[in-house]
């Protein structure tokens, strides 16, 4: 188990709390304030809209017919993130930030699943008639942090170990 500095652990938990709060705040802001009764607001016509969408499944609606299983898997994934971070992740603060962001994103979507039975999505990008699946802030936190972690483990941590 790698030795972690208190600062790295604090960053992990602060990131988790802030990402969860930011996700829930943006959903409240969009669903309760911005959209109101409107299902969609075009922000940049033909490119970006705020659109109320629900997802009882995981990415791209996978397993949508099994919302209970998706919720249980979400709880297990959040637990695994915490366990992995404490048992295996290195002492880097950026690594704590990334794992905390994944936990916060997972928690944000879990809150939705428990409260509403589905994740609430609202970021909708289109280009030339093609549309990316609608997503939310929690999904963005998870995706960006996962990209960082892959890059970190493939390049940064290996380079750090080489120079020791």
FENGI-V738884 format. One record per helix or strand of 3 or more residues. SS is the DSSP state (2 for helix, 1 for strand). FROM is the first residue (numbers start at 1). LEN is the number of residues. If there is no record, write none. Layout:
ss: <SS,SS>
from: <FROM,FROM>
len: <LEN,LEN>
//
This chain:
ss: <2,1,1,2,2,2,1,2>
from: <6,40,48,59,67,93,119,137>
len: <29,5,8,3,21,24,9,26>
//
